[in-house]
Every structure is written in structure tokens, then in C-alpha cells.
Amino acid sequence: MSPHESPVSTPIAVPPKRERRKHARPGELLEAALHVFVDQGFGAAKVEDIASRAGVSKGTLFLYFASKEELFKAVVRDTIVGQLSQFQVAVDTFEGPTPELMRTMVHAWWQHSHANGSTGIAKLMLSEGKHFPELANFYRTEVIDPARGLIARLLARGLARGEFRAIDPTYGPYTLLSSMIFLALWHHAPGLRSPQDGPPSAQAYLETLLDAYLGGMLVRQT
């Protein structure tokens, strides 16, 4: 949703290879951790496997993250929380119709989360959250509650502008959020899909979801 930065015309000093590698390590560790967590689950994931995937030692990993739990939290903040913050700013600054803003955000969410692989975190939390209550509480406060609040802001915006009809402020946001979470699960759990459906089409799913959701929300013009 943020605009692309313009190219820089002035030369940029390139740091030595050793320095570049040092600064790149946290990002490489987060990327490696995300893949291992999604593939193996949080409980089964080993720090050694994450470090090996990133090409560093276990000791190097612990220089940046104190524990596997802290590493997981950093992954969630890096791949999910930042985009939610950008969406909050968009609600403050966007001047167009609320349905347009909602459509843009929903599609941007999928493009971002599917590209970086963070859709698998929803499946992980649903399957393992009860075994790791601290992480479940973290995920709720950092992801679920802000996402629900963001949708609630969109619904309130549309209501104030005369675009949306009134809807239950508690459950209205969850009806959209739960359908988005299902899409994430759908892509990581083939058993949820009927063989006749073929490969899942996120684009078609989201368009159908938005048509149904917004169709029920929009004020009918007489």
C-alpha cells in the first residue's frame, strides 16, 4: 500500500562483505525460522535447524534472539504486525469510498502474507496455541485483536459516511476476519479442499468473499 521509493541517482557506498553479512543475519534468521516453524510446527522446531537453514551456528542465533519463543515473536512482528500498522495509517489518510479501501486492504493482505509465507502462522497457532498459551496470548494481542479492531474501524467509517448499514460491532468484524483466516488454512491444509475444487484460487475466493460481505453491508440506494 505504501508508494514505491524513487530510484537514487547518487552512488551508494557498498560495505565490505563481512559487514554486509553481519547486518543481514537477523533477517536471514527470521526467514529461516518462519519456514521451519511452518514446516515443523513450533513445538517440534529445533533452533539448530533454524540456524543451519540460515547458514549460521546456534550460538550466533542466540546473539540476536534470547530463546525460540522470542524468535517466534520476532517472526510474527516482522511478517504480520508491520502490515497491520500500515493499514491503520491508511484508514487515517484514505479519502475514497470505504468499500474500495476494504477491497484494497484484503487483497494487499493476501499478496503480502502469501508472498512471505506468513499464512502458515495461522495454521500453526490454531493447532499448537493451546500448548503454548504465552505465544497464543501474544498472537491474539499482536495480530487478532488489531486485525479485528482494524475491520471495526472500516465498518465504523463506512457507517459514518452513509455507505454501510449498522451491524453488530462485536461480531461483524469477526465474520470477515474468520473467512480470511480460512483462506490461509485452505492453502496449508489440502485435506480441507474437495478434489473437484481443484487448486485453490485466492483471487476468486477473496472476490467472492468481498462481494458477499460488502453486498450485505452496503446501504441500498432508493
Residue frames as a rotation matrix with the C-alpha (Angstrom) as fourth column:
MET 1
0.564 0.826 0.000 0.00
0.826 -0.564 0.000 0.00
0.000 0.000 -1.000 0.00
SER 2
0.379 -0.494 -0.782 2.96
0.157 -0.799 0.581 2.32
-0.912 -0.343 -0.225 0.53
PRO 3
0.946 -0.020 -0.324 4.29
-0.312 -0.336 -0.889 4.12
-0.091 0.942 -0.324 -2.57
HIS 4
0.611 -0.781 0.129 7.46
0.789 0.589 -0.174 2.87
0.060 0.208 0.976 -4.19
GLU 5
0.409 -0.560 -0.720 10.51
0.157 -0.734 0.660 4.94
-0.899 -0.383 -0.212 -3.45
SER 6
0.951 -0.117 -0.285 12.10
-0.308 -0.347 -0.886 6.74
0.005 0.931 -0.366 -6.38
PRO 7
0.636 -0.768 -0.071 15.47
0.701 0.614 -0.363 5.45
0.322 0.181 0.929 -7.60
VAL 8
0.694 -0.515 -0.503 18.57
0.089 -0.632 0.770 7.02
-0.714 -0.579 -0.393 -6.03
SER 9
0.951 -0.294 0.094 20.81
0.055 -0.138 -0.989 8.59
0.304 0.946 -0.116 -8.62
THR 10
0.374 -0.862 0.343 23.86
-0.894 -0.433 -0.113 9.19
0.246 -0.265 -0.932 -6.40
PRO 11
-0.111 -0.491 -0.864 26.36
-0.215 0.861 -0.461 6.34
0.970 0.134 -0.201 -5.87
ILE 12
0.813 0.375 0.445 25.89
-0.529 0.159 0.833 4.27
0.241 -0.913 0.328 -2.74
ALA 13
-0.258 -0.952 0.164 28.91
-0.927 0.196 -0.321 3.08
0.273 -0.235 -0.933 -0.78
VAL 14
0.602 0.420 -0.679 28.90
-0.300 0.907 0.295 -0.70
0.740 0.026 0.672 -0.59
PRO 15
0.479 -0.436 0.762 30.11
-0.851 -0.016 0.525 -2.02
-0.217 -0.900 -0.379 2.79
PRO 16
-0.596 -0.764 -0.247 32.63
-0.793 0.608 0.036 -4.84
0.122 0.218 -0.968 2.94
LYS 17
-0.172 0.546 -0.820 31.27
-0.296 0.765 0.572 -8.36
0.940 0.341 0.030 2.53
ARG 18
-0.686 -0.139 -0.715 31.85
0.552 0.540 -0.635 -9.22
0.474 -0.830 -0.294 6.21
GLU 19
-0.924 0.347 -0.159 29.87
-0.144 -0.703 -0.696 -6.18
-0.354 -0.621 0.700 7.37
ARG 20
-0.388 0.818 -0.424 27.01
-0.833 -0.115 0.541 -6.85
0.394 0.563 0.726 4.95
ARG 21
-0.303 0.231 -0.924 26.76
0.117 0.972 0.205 -10.40
0.946 -0.046 -0.322 6.23
LYS 22
-0.898 -0.082 -0.432 26.67
0.433 0.000 -0.901 -9.22
0.074 -0.997 0.035 9.84
HIS 23
-0.751 0.636 -0.176 23.80
-0.534 -0.742 -0.406 -6.85
-0.389 -0.211 0.897 9.22
ALA 24
-0.325 0.650 -0.687 21.89
-0.748 0.268 0.607 -9.37
0.579 0.711 0.399 7.10
ARG 25
-0.898 -0.173 -0.405 21.85
0.008 0.913 -0.407 -12.12
0.440 -0.369 -0.819 9.72
PRO 26
-0.727 0.676 0.119 18.73
-0.196 -0.038 -0.980 -11.09
-0.658 -0.736 0.160 11.69
GLY 27
0.040 0.768 -0.640 16.64
-0.938 -0.192 -0.289 -11.01
-0.344 0.612 0.712 8.51
GLU 28
-0.331 -0.235 -0.914 18.05
-0.650 0.759 0.040 -14.32
0.684 0.608 -0.404 7.33
LEU 29
-0.999 -0.032 -0.034 17.31
0.006 0.641 -0.768 -15.88
0.047 -0.767 -0.640 10.71
LEU 30
-0.402 0.915 -0.034 13.72
-0.509 -0.254 -0.822 -14.64
-0.761 -0.313 0.568 10.65
GLU 31
0.091 0.409 -0.908 13.17
-0.987 0.158 -0.028 -16.01
0.132 0.899 0.418 7.16
ALA 32
-0.626 -0.395 -0.672 14.69
-0.335 0.915 -0.226 -19.37
0.704 0.084 -0.705 8.11
ALA 33
-0.944 0.277 0.177 12.68
-0.103 0.262 -0.959 -19.50
-0.312 -0.924 -0.219 11.34
LEU 34
-0.135 0.948 -0.290 9.41
-0.864 -0.255 -0.433 -18.83
-0.485 0.192 0.853 9.53
HIS 35
0.010 0.102 -0.995 9.99
-0.800 0.598 0.053 -21.74
0.600 0.795 0.087 7.14
VAL 36
-0.811 -0.376 -0.448 11.00
-0.067 0.821 -0.567 -24.14
0.581 -0.430 -0.691 9.92
PHE 37
-0.794 0.568 0.215 8.10
-0.337 -0.118 -0.934 -23.12
-0.505 -0.815 0.285 12.18
VAL 38
0.072 0.876 -0.477 5.55
-0.958 -0.072 -0.277 -23.56
-0.277 0.477 0.834 9.40
ASP 39
-0.060 -0.162 -0.985 7.05
-0.668 0.740 -0.081 -26.83
0.742 0.653 -0.152 8.14
GLN 40
-0.622 -0.368 -0.692 7.65
0.162 0.803 -0.573 -28.49
0.766 -0.469 -0.439 11.51
GLY 41
0.608 0.777 -0.167 5.40
0.405 -0.122 0.906 -26.67
0.683 -0.618 -0.389 13.96
PHE 42
0.416 -0.466 0.781 6.62
-0.650 -0.753 -0.103 -24.59
0.636 -0.465 -0.616 16.87
GLY 43
0.740 -0.077 0.668 6.98
-0.574 0.444 0.688 -27.44
-0.350 -0.893 0.284 19.34
ALA 44
0.784 -0.407 0.469 8.96
0.481 0.876 -0.044 -29.68
-0.393 0.260 0.882 17.00
ALA 45
0.791 -0.495 0.358 11.10
0.042 -0.540 -0.840 -26.91
0.610 0.680 -0.407 15.52
LYS 46
0.529 -0.713 -0.461 14.72
0.806 0.252 0.535 -27.02
-0.265 -0.655 0.708 16.66
VAL 47
0.755 -0.321 -0.571 16.93
-0.236 -0.947 0.220 -23.98
-0.611 -0.031 -0.791 17.00
GLU 48
-0.266 -0.917 0.296 19.70
-0.016 0.312 0.950 -25.99
-0.964 0.248 -0.098 15.37
ASP 49
-0.101 0.311 0.945 17.58
0.921 0.389 -0.030 -26.49
-0.377 0.867 -0.326 12.24
ILE 50
0.891 0.449 -0.071 16.79
0.404 -0.855 -0.326 -22.79
-0.207 0.262 -0.943 12.03
ALA 51
0.423 -0.818 -0.390 20.43
-0.398 -0.555 0.730 -21.80
-0.814 -0.154 -0.560 12.42
SER 52
-0.396 -0.585 0.708 21.51
0.345 0.619 0.705 -24.39
-0.851 0.524 -0.044 9.85
ARG 53
0.324 0.601 0.731 18.94
0.920 -0.020 -0.391 -23.15
-0.220 0.799 -0.560 7.33
ALA 54
0.984 0.040 -0.172 20.24
0.024 -0.996 -0.091 -19.60
-0.175 0.086 -0.981 7.80
GLY 55
0.566 -0.823 0.043 23.85
0.365 0.204 -0.908 -20.76
0.739 0.530 0.416 7.44
VAL 56
-0.018 -0.564 0.826 24.98
-0.696 -0.586 -0.415 -19.77
0.718 -0.582 -0.382 10.94
SER 57
-0.748 -0.292 -0.596 25.73
0.206 0.751 -0.627 -21.51
0.631 -0.592 -0.501 14.22
LYS 58
0.265 0.852 -0.452 23.23
0.750 0.113 0.652 -21.92
0.607 -0.512 -0.609 17.05
GLY 59
-0.157 -0.418 -0.895 25.41
0.898 -0.437 0.046 -19.61
-0.410 -0.797 0.444 19.13
THR 60
-0.966 -0.181 0.185 25.09
0.251 -0.832 0.495 -16.88
0.064 0.524 0.849 16.50
LEU 61
-0.216 0.964 0.154 21.30
0.399 -0.057 0.915 -17.20
0.891 0.259 -0.372 16.57
PHE 62
0.411 0.396 -0.821 21.26
0.892 0.011 0.452 -16.66
0.188 -0.918 -0.349 20.33
LEU 63
-0.722 -0.634 -0.276 23.28
0.658 -0.753 0.007 -13.46
-0.212 -0.177 0.961 19.88
TYR 64
-0.865 0.432 0.255 20.17
-0.171 -0.732 0.659 -11.97
0.471 0.527 0.708 18.28
PHE 65
0.170 0.984 0.053 17.30
-0.578 0.056 0.814 -13.83
0.798 -0.169 0.578 19.97
ALA 66
-0.372 -0.384 0.845 17.27
-0.926 0.096 -0.365 -15.00
0.060 -0.918 -0.391 23.58
SER 67
-0.516 0.289 0.806 15.01
-0.178 0.885 -0.431 -18.00
-0.838 -0.366 -0.405 23.01
LYS 68
-0.853 0.296 0.430 12.92
0.522 0.447 0.727 -19.85
0.023 0.844 -0.536 20.45
GLU 69
0.129 0.953 -0.275 9.86
0.939 -0.207 -0.277 -18.05
-0.320 -0.222 -0.921 21.83
GLU 70
0.144 -0.138 -0.980 11.43
0.035 -0.989 0.145 -14.64
-0.989 -0.055 -0.137 21.27
LEU 71
-0.884 -0.465 -0.034 12.43
-0.052 0.028 0.998 -15.68
-0.464 0.885 -0.049 17.77
PHE 72
-0.467 0.797 0.383 8.84
0.884 0.408 0.229 -16.67
0.027 0.445 -0.895 17.00
LYS 73
0.382 0.615 -0.690 7.56
0.642 -0.714 -0.282 -13.33
-0.665 -0.335 -0.667 18.29
ALA 74
-0.314 -0.588 -0.746 10.09
-0.205 -0.725 0.658 -11.52
-0.927 0.359 0.106 16.10
VAL 75
-0.909 0.038 0.416 8.89
0.390 0.431 0.813 -13.52
-0.149 0.901 -0.407 13.07
VAL 76
0.018 0.999 0.044 5.28
0.992 -0.013 -0.125 -12.51
-0.124 0.046 -0.991 13.72
ARG 77
0.352 0.079 -0.933 6.20
0.258 -0.966 0.016 -8.85
-0.900 -0.246 -0.360 14.17
ASP 78
-0.606 -0.711 -0.357 8.34
-0.174 -0.320 0.931 -8.87
-0.777 0.626 0.070 11.03
THR 79
-0.955 0.153 0.255 5.86
0.297 0.440 0.848 -10.62
0.017 0.885 -0.465 8.73
ILE 80
-0.183 0.983 0.027 2.43
0.897 0.156 0.413 -9.58
0.402 0.100 -0.910 10.03
VAL 81
0.190 0.341 -0.921 2.39
0.843 -0.538 -0.025 -6.74
-0.504 -0.771 -0.389 12.56
GLY 82
-0.695 -0.550 -0.463 4.13
0.256 -0.791 0.556 -4.23
-0.672 0.268 0.690 10.33
GLN 83
-0.831 0.436 0.346 1.48
0.342 -0.091 0.935 -4.53
0.440 0.895 -0.073 7.62
LEU 84
0.113 0.902 -0.417 -1.31
0.963 0.005 0.271 -4.06
0.246 -0.432 -0.868 10.17
SER 85
-0.111 -0.235 -0.966 0.32
0.584 -0.802 0.128 -0.81
-0.804 -0.550 0.226 11.25
GLN 86
-0.971 -0.239 -0.025 0.41
0.104 -0.513 0.852 0.36
-0.217 0.825 0.523 7.63
PHE 87
-0.442 0.881 0.166 -3.28
0.668 0.200 0.717 -0.43
0.598 0.428 -0.677 7.28
GLN 88
0.153 0.476 -0.866 -4.09
0.925 -0.377 -0.043 1.67
-0.347 -0.794 -0.499 10.35
VAL 89
-0.577 -0.440 -0.688 -2.36
0.170 -0.889 0.426 4.63
-0.799 0.128 0.587 8.71
ALA 90
-0.932 0.246 0.265 -4.31
0.272 -0.008 0.962 4.01
0.239 0.969 -0.059 5.50
VAL 91
-0.020 0.972 -0.234 -7.62
0.970 0.076 0.231 4.26
0.242 -0.222 -0.944 7.37
ASP 92
0.076 -0.021 -0.997 -6.49
0.622 -0.780 0.063 7.63
-0.779 -0.625 -0.046 8.72
THR 93
-0.533 -0.509 -0.675 -5.41
-0.124 -0.743 0.658 9.03
-0.837 0.435 0.333 5.36
PHE 94
-0.823 0.226 0.521 -7.57
0.566 0.405 0.718 7.40
-0.049 0.886 -0.461 2.65
GLU 95
-0.734 0.529 -0.426 -10.21
-0.375 -0.839 -0.395 9.75
-0.566 -0.130 0.814 1.26
GLY 96
-0.694 0.447 -0.564 -12.12
-0.541 0.194 0.818 7.46
0.475 0.873 0.108 -1.11
PRO 97
0.361 0.932 -0.031 -15.07
-0.733 0.304 0.608 5.10
0.576 -0.197 0.793 -0.56
THR 98
0.020 -0.308 0.951 -14.80
-0.902 0.405 0.151 2.62
-0.432 -0.861 -0.270 2.30
PRO 99
0.833 0.280 0.476 -15.67
-0.099 0.923 -0.371 -0.45
-0.544 0.262 0.797 0.13
GLU 100
0.789 -0.604 -0.110 -12.75
-0.152 -0.019 -0.988 0.43
0.595 0.797 -0.107 -2.14
LEU 101
0.024 -0.798 0.602 -10.41
-0.932 -0.236 -0.276 0.72
0.362 -0.554 -0.749 0.84
MET 102
0.315 0.161 0.935 -11.59
-0.670 0.736 0.099 -2.59
-0.673 -0.658 0.339 2.26
ARG 103
0.992 0.051 0.111 -11.10
0.045 0.690 -0.722 -4.39
-0.114 0.722 0.682 -1.05
THR 104
0.507 -0.861 0.038 -7.62
-0.429 -0.291 -0.855 -2.95
0.747 0.418 -0.517 -1.43
MET 105
-0.025 -0.524 0.852 -6.61
-1.000 0.006 -0.026 -3.97
0.009 -0.852 -0.524 2.08
VAL 106
0.603 0.316 0.733 -7.93
-0.422 0.906 -0.043 -7.52
-0.677 -0.283 0.679 1.84
HIS 107
0.963 -0.269 0.033 -6.12
0.162 0.475 -0.865 -8.18
0.217 0.838 0.501 -1.42
ALA 108
0.300 -0.897 0.324 -2.95
-0.611 -0.441 -0.657 -6.48
0.733 -0.001 -0.681 -0.15
TRP 109
0.277 -0.146 0.950 -3.06
-0.881 0.356 0.311 -8.66
-0.383 -0.923 -0.031 2.96
TRP 110
0.854 0.099 0.511 -3.10
0.019 0.975 -0.221 -11.82
-0.520 0.198 0.831 0.88
GLN 111
0.811 -0.582 0.051 -0.41
0.014 -0.067 -0.998 -10.69
0.584 0.810 -0.046 -1.55
HIS 112
0.151 -0.771 0.619 1.88
-0.853 -0.418 -0.313 -9.79
0.500 -0.481 -0.720 1.35
SER 113
0.196 -0.044 0.980 1.24
-0.829 0.526 0.190 -12.80
-0.524 -0.849 0.066 3.58
HIS 114
0.939 0.128 0.320 1.26
0.050 0.868 -0.494 -15.35
-0.341 0.480 0.808 0.75
ALA 115
0.695 -0.719 -0.003 4.49
-0.208 -0.197 -0.958 -13.93
0.688 0.666 -0.287 -0.65
ASN 116
-0.139 -0.827 0.545 6.37
-0.844 -0.188 -0.502 -14.05
0.518 -0.530 -0.672 2.65
GLY 117
-0.436 -0.045 -0.899 4.85
0.027 0.998 -0.063 -17.35
0.900 -0.052 -0.434 3.81
SER 118
-0.928 -0.003 0.373 3.24
-0.360 -0.249 -0.899 -16.00
0.095 -0.968 0.230 6.95
THR 119
0.037 0.983 -0.178 -0.14
-0.831 0.130 0.542 -17.56
0.556 0.128 0.821 6.11
GLY 120
-0.022 -0.117 -0.993 1.21
0.146 0.982 -0.119 -20.71
0.989 -0.148 -0.004 7.74
ILE 121
-0.916 -0.346 0.205 1.38
-0.124 -0.244 -0.962 -18.99
0.383 -0.906 0.180 11.12
ALA 122
-0.177 0.931 0.319 -2.41
-0.968 -0.224 0.115 -19.02
0.179 -0.289 0.941 11.44
LYS 123
0.516 0.318 -0.796 -2.45
-0.308 0.935 0.174 -22.80
0.800 0.156 0.580 10.99
LEU 124
-0.427 -0.779 -0.459 0.38
0.252 0.386 -0.888 -23.17
0.869 -0.495 0.031 13.48
MET 125
-0.843 0.097 0.529 -1.38
-0.492 -0.534 -0.687 -21.10
0.216 -0.840 0.498 16.15
LEU 126
0.188 0.982 0.006 -4.68
-0.933 0.177 0.314 -22.90
0.307 -0.065 0.950 15.73
SER 127
0.535 -0.002 -0.845 -3.02
-0.073 0.996 -0.049 -26.30
0.842 0.088 0.533 16.05
GLU 128
-0.138 -0.747 -0.651 -0.49
0.688 0.400 -0.605 -25.51
0.713 -0.531 0.459 18.78
GLY 129
-0.214 0.031 0.976 -1.76
-0.308 -0.951 -0.038 -22.44
0.927 -0.309 0.213 20.59
LYS 130
0.774 0.603 0.193 -3.28
-0.378 0.195 0.905 -24.43
0.508 -0.774 0.379 23.44
HIS 131
0.655 -0.607 -0.451 0.11
0.711 0.697 0.095 -25.99
0.256 -0.383 0.888 24.17
PHE 132
-0.546 -0.837 -0.023 1.88
0.818 -0.528 -0.228 -22.62
0.178 -0.143 0.973 24.25
PRO 133
0.413 0.882 -0.227 -0.53
0.910 -0.410 0.063 -20.21
-0.038 -0.233 -0.972 26.00
GLU 134
0.046 -0.449 -0.892 2.02
0.318 -0.840 0.439 -17.39
-0.947 -0.304 0.104 26.21
LEU 135
-0.914 -0.401 0.061 2.51
0.159 -0.218 0.963 -17.42
-0.373 0.890 0.263 22.45
ALA 136
-0.321 0.882 0.344 -1.24
0.903 0.176 0.391 -17.75
0.284 0.436 -0.854 21.88
ASN 137
0.475 0.467 -0.746 -1.82
0.716 -0.698 0.020 -14.66
-0.511 -0.544 -0.665 24.03
PHE 138
-0.415 -0.714 -0.563 0.95
0.109 -0.654 0.749 -12.84
-0.903 0.249 0.349 22.15
TYR 139
-0.885 0.090 0.456 -0.61
0.465 0.138 0.875 -13.74
0.016 0.986 -0.164 18.79
ARG 140
0.115 0.993 -0.025 -4.03
0.988 -0.111 0.108 -12.60
0.105 -0.037 -0.994 19.96
THR 141
0.470 0.087 -0.878 -2.81
0.483 -0.858 0.174 -9.24
-0.739 -0.505 -0.445 21.27
GLU 142
-0.412 -0.762 -0.500 -0.42
-0.072 -0.519 0.851 -8.54
-0.908 0.387 0.159 18.38
VAL 143
-1.000 -0.011 0.006 -2.42
0.004 0.176 0.984 -9.93
-0.012 0.984 -0.175 15.44
ILE 144
-0.480 0.877 0.019 -6.02
0.818 0.439 0.371 -10.99
0.317 0.194 -0.929 16.08
ASP 145
0.129 0.564 -0.816 -7.12
0.800 -0.545 -0.250 -8.05
-0.585 -0.621 -0.522 18.26
PRO 146
-0.472 -0.326 -0.819 -5.52
-0.124 -0.895 0.428 -5.39
-0.873 0.303 0.382 16.00
ALA 147
-0.985 0.140 0.099 -6.94
0.129 0.225 0.966 -7.05
0.113 0.964 -0.240 12.87
ARG 148
-0.198 0.963 -0.181 -10.41
0.973 0.216 0.081 -7.19
0.117 -0.160 -0.980 14.41
GLY 149
0.052 0.174 -0.983 -10.05
0.517 -0.847 -0.122 -3.57
-0.854 -0.502 -0.134 15.51
LEU 150
-0.843 -0.412 -0.346 -8.96
-0.094 -0.521 0.849 -2.55
-0.530 0.748 0.400 12.02
ILE 151
-0.742 0.636 0.214 -12.05
0.519 0.342 0.783 -4.11
0.425 0.692 -0.584 10.43
ALA 152
0.062 0.770 -0.635 -14.20
0.967 -0.205 -0.153 -2.48
-0.248 -0.605 -0.757 13.11
ARG 153
-0.362 -0.270 -0.892 -12.71
0.141 -0.962 0.233 0.89
-0.921 -0.042 0.386 12.13
LEU 154
-1.000 0.003 0.004 -13.57
0.003 -0.078 0.997 0.24
0.004 0.997 0.078 8.49
LEU 155
-0.363 0.930 -0.060 -17.13
0.853 0.357 0.381 -0.66
0.375 0.087 -0.923 9.39
ALA 156
0.105 0.366 -0.925 -17.48
0.756 -0.633 -0.165 2.43
-0.646 -0.682 -0.343 11.57
ARG 157
-0.730 -0.433 -0.528 -16.03
-0.021 -0.758 0.651 4.59
-0.683 0.487 0.545 8.79
GLY 158
-0.894 0.415 0.169 -18.50
0.274 0.208 0.939 3.22
0.355 0.886 -0.300 6.27
LEU 159
-0.062 0.904 -0.424 -21.39
0.995 0.088 0.043 3.72
0.076 -0.419 -0.905 8.69
ALA 160
-0.103 -0.045 -0.994 -20.39
0.476 -0.879 -0.010 7.33
-0.873 -0.474 0.112 9.40
ARG 161
-0.849 -0.280 -0.449 -20.17
-0.240 -0.553 0.798 8.07
-0.472 0.785 0.403 5.67
GLY 162
0.096 0.987 -0.126 -23.58
-0.712 -0.020 -0.701 6.55
-0.695 0.157 0.702 4.98
GLU 163
-0.310 -0.300 -0.902 -22.05
-0.892 0.420 0.167 3.71
0.329 0.857 -0.397 2.94
PHE 164
-0.787 -0.041 -0.615 -22.71
0.096 0.978 -0.188 0.81
0.609 -0.207 -0.766 5.34
ARG 165
0.397 0.902 0.170 -25.71
-0.276 -0.059 0.959 -0.16
0.875 -0.428 0.225 7.36
ALA 166
0.058 -0.331 0.942 -25.35
-0.995 -0.093 0.029 -0.75
0.078 -0.939 -0.335 11.08
ILE 167
0.390 -0.021 -0.921 -24.01
-0.121 0.990 -0.074 -4.16
0.913 0.141 0.383 12.07
ASP 168
0.982 -0.010 -0.189 -23.11
0.185 0.266 0.946 -5.79
0.041 -0.964 0.263 15.38
PRO 169
0.605 -0.788 0.119 -19.77
-0.700 -0.597 -0.392 -4.15
0.380 0.154 -0.912 16.28
THR 170
0.169 -0.541 0.824 -18.58
-0.731 0.492 0.473 -7.24
-0.662 -0.682 -0.312 18.18
TYR 171
0.102 -0.047 0.994 -19.26
0.240 0.971 0.021 -9.98
-0.965 0.236 0.110 15.65
GLY 172
0.938 0.285 -0.199 -19.32
-0.094 -0.344 -0.934 -8.00
-0.335 0.895 -0.296 12.41
PRO 173
0.295 -0.897 -0.328 -15.50
-0.953 -0.299 -0.041 -7.81
-0.061 0.325 -0.944 12.18
TYR 174
-0.334 -0.464 0.820 -15.09
-0.500 0.825 0.264 -11.49
-0.799 -0.322 -0.508 13.01
THR 175
0.607 0.622 0.494 -17.26
0.086 0.566 -0.820 -12.58
-0.790 0.540 0.291 10.08
LEU 176
0.879 -0.380 -0.288 -14.73
-0.406 -0.281 -0.870 -11.12
0.249 0.881 -0.401 7.65
LEU 177
0.045 -0.945 0.323 -11.62
-0.999 -0.035 0.037 -11.97
-0.024 -0.324 -0.946 9.67
SER 178
0.048 0.004 0.999 -12.58
-0.383 0.924 0.015 -15.62
-0.923 -0.383 0.046 10.11
SER 179
0.908 0.318 0.273 -13.09
0.130 0.404 -0.905 -16.02
-0.398 0.858 0.325 6.36
MET 180
0.606 -0.778 -0.168 -9.64
-0.691 -0.410 -0.595 -14.56
0.394 0.477 -0.786 5.73
ILE 181
-0.151 -0.646 0.748 -8.11
-0.884 0.427 0.191 -16.96
-0.443 -0.632 -0.636 8.24
PHE 182
0.522 0.408 0.749 -9.87
-0.077 0.897 -0.434 -19.84
-0.850 0.169 0.500 6.50
LEU 183
0.942 -0.220 -0.252 -8.15
-0.272 -0.066 -0.960 -18.91
0.195 0.973 -0.122 3.24
ALA 184
0.043 -0.976 0.216 -4.78
-0.978 -0.085 -0.190 -19.16
0.203 -0.203 -0.958 5.00
LEU 185
-0.119 -0.025 0.993 -5.74
-0.559 0.828 -0.046 -22.59
-0.821 -0.560 -0.112 6.37
TRP 186
0.823 0.559 0.105 -7.07
-0.195 0.451 -0.871 -23.69
-0.534 0.696 0.480 2.99
HIS 187
0.666 -0.635 -0.392 -3.67
-0.587 -0.121 -0.801 -23.21
0.461 0.763 -0.453 1.41
HIS 188
-0.378 -0.877 0.296 -1.83
-0.872 0.231 -0.432 -25.11
0.310 -0.421 -0.852 4.15
ALA 189
-0.516 0.272 0.812 -4.27
-0.366 0.787 -0.496 -27.96
-0.774 -0.554 -0.307 4.69
PRO 190
-0.807 0.161 -0.568 -5.07
-0.549 0.150 0.822 -29.77
0.217 0.976 -0.032 1.42
GLY 191
-0.851 0.486 -0.200 -7.46
0.517 0.842 -0.153 -32.05
0.094 -0.233 -0.968 3.30
LEU 192
-0.442 0.707 -0.552 -9.86
0.150 -0.549 -0.822 -29.13
-0.884 -0.446 0.137 3.67
ARG 193
-0.383 0.236 -0.893 -10.34
-0.824 -0.524 0.215 -28.93
-0.417 0.818 0.395 -0.10
SER 194
0.512 0.607 0.608 -12.64
-0.141 0.757 -0.638 -31.15
-0.847 0.241 0.473 -2.12
PRO 195
-0.379 -0.734 0.564 -10.86
0.451 0.386 0.805 -32.86
-0.808 0.559 0.185 -5.04
GLN 196
0.148 0.511 0.847 -13.36
0.988 -0.039 -0.149 -31.44
-0.043 0.859 -0.511 -7.53
ASP 197
0.832 0.172 -0.528 -12.47
0.251 -0.965 0.081 -27.88
-0.495 -0.200 -0.845 -6.48
GLY 198
0.576 -0.708 0.408 -9.01
0.574 -0.004 -0.819 -28.11
0.581 0.706 0.404 -7.99
PRO 199
-0.491 -0.832 -0.258 -6.15
0.809 -0.326 -0.489 -25.85
0.323 -0.449 0.833 -6.88
PRO 200
0.260 0.630 -0.732 -7.36
0.843 -0.518 -0.147 -23.04
-0.471 -0.578 -0.666 -4.62
SER 201
-0.196 -0.240 0.951 -7.70
0.706 -0.707 -0.033 -19.63
0.680 0.665 0.308 -6.26
ALA 202
-0.491 -0.055 -0.869 -7.13
0.789 -0.450 -0.417 -16.95
-0.369 -0.891 0.264 -3.64
GLN 203
-0.989 0.091 -0.118 -8.21
-0.132 -0.899 0.417 -14.22
-0.069 0.427 0.901 -6.05
ALA 204
-0.442 0.878 -0.185 -11.57
-0.058 0.178 0.982 -15.87
0.895 0.445 -0.028 -6.81
TYR 205
-0.155 0.349 -0.924 -12.11
0.903 0.430 0.011 -16.70
0.401 -0.833 -0.381 -3.14
LEU 206
-0.696 -0.193 -0.692 -11.46
0.560 -0.749 -0.354 -13.13
-0.450 -0.634 0.629 -1.98
GLU 207
-0.915 0.404 -0.011 -13.63
-0.307 -0.677 0.669 -11.61
0.263 0.615 0.743 -4.69
THR 208
-0.205 0.868 -0.453 -16.49
0.287 0.496 0.819 -13.93
0.936 0.038 -0.351 -3.73
LEU 209
-0.253 0.026 -0.967 -15.97
0.966 0.068 -0.251 -13.14
0.060 -0.997 -0.042 -0.05
LEU 210
-0.888 -0.153 -0.433 -15.92
0.226 -0.966 -0.122 -9.38
-0.400 -0.207 0.893 -0.61
ASP 211
-0.728 0.685 0.024 -18.93
-0.217 -0.263 0.940 -9.46
0.651 0.679 0.340 -2.89
ALA 212
-0.008 0.746 -0.666 -20.92
0.599 0.537 0.594 -11.33
0.801 -0.394 -0.451 -0.26
TYR 213
-0.312 -0.188 -0.931 -19.66
0.936 -0.231 -0.267 -9.29
-0.165 -0.955 0.248 2.69
LEU 214
-0.944 -0.075 -0.321 -19.97
0.041 -0.993 0.111 -5.88
-0.327 0.092 0.941 1.12
GLY 215
-0.643 0.766 -0.002 -23.25
0.027 0.026 0.999 -6.86
0.765 0.643 -0.038 -0.55
GLY 216
0.105 0.696 -0.710 -24.70
0.832 0.329 0.446 -7.39
0.545 -0.638 -0.544 2.88
MET 217
-0.325 -0.346 -0.880 -23.16
0.845 -0.525 -0.106 -4.22
-0.425 -0.778 0.463 4.29
LEU 218
-0.938 -0.190 0.288 -23.91
0.317 -0.807 0.498 -1.62
0.138 0.559 0.818 1.67
VAL 219
-0.422 0.814 -0.399 -26.80
-0.001 -0.441 -0.898 0.76
-0.907 -0.378 0.187 2.15
ARG 220
-0.358 0.374 0.855 -29.34
0.904 0.369 0.217 0.23
-0.235 0.851 -0.470 -0.60
GLN 221
-0.924 0.005 -0.383 -29.99
-0.082 -0.979 0.186 3.33
-0.374 0.204 0.905 -2.62
THR 222
-0.181 0.939 0.293 -33.68
0.770 0.321 -0.551 4.03
-0.611 0.126 -0.781 -3.24
